[in-house]
């Protein structure tokens, strides 16, 4: 049965109090946390703030984050101010997630559940305290999807482009958001065209997009990454030697002066069986998210919560009578691209590649669960399908 408005408000207040309590605990207990590239980001950010200097180095591919740091430094705040700002932005992202889920689901159960998962998932929220790109990247993706969900036309959806551009500046793999947006536009256009001939022409033109993306990835984004070299070590999880895959024959490495994409293609050709085994294990690690060094309780929570959410996410995506297909395509392309990148490169020790997009699993999974509840309790009033942007 529908939740009365007062109860909805009480649930919203409860979520706000829970968010405030958890974030206060993280900040006062752990404070500012650094690792990996944190020091380089801070140095780059200070150079921008003090000298407006953009060094042509590895961090340039992540320049959106140092710019964010530079703005905070310019305002007179330090690293504590950075994590507080990241936390506040994440809180706004939680509000956007709630509103978007409510819009798509048409009920209050889905947004409450999705937001509860978002603010309570430690593996996601602890990034707010790190001087790393993850927190800002995650929040920006949620804001982008919120704008798309609000769009009533393709013209309105164009407002998301500046956000997508900034996402691409935060992390090199941020380009996946642009590709997902093209999938969103293609779906609207393809479903609006009646002529089979024009649909075929459109499909052929769209094949140029992944080709262009591959060229950009090969010539720009991957130039300073050692992708093939990780296969030589047999590491399935970056920085972890407790889970290795061994080749049954000597590994043939590509020429050192080849481009990243050429290296990968040559490596696959010479080590096909080994590559496929490594990719399969990484695929399972990406979606499975469990890790041998996590506690039994940690892995159990992942299995009991995430795995059912995957199922209900798919159910929500394929329910095209209620869920706008273009939005589902946007989310599906985000997830599949990140899965592919992780599968052919490396899973990280903290599962951050899935965590960067897990909010969409929370969102769609919660919607799928709420719609299932409607079937079990017919009095639970269903809503109309969310609006689909019209082709121009």
Beta strands, then each sheet from edge to edge (+ up, - down):
strand 1: 235-237
strand 2: 240-244
sheet 1: 1+ 2-
end
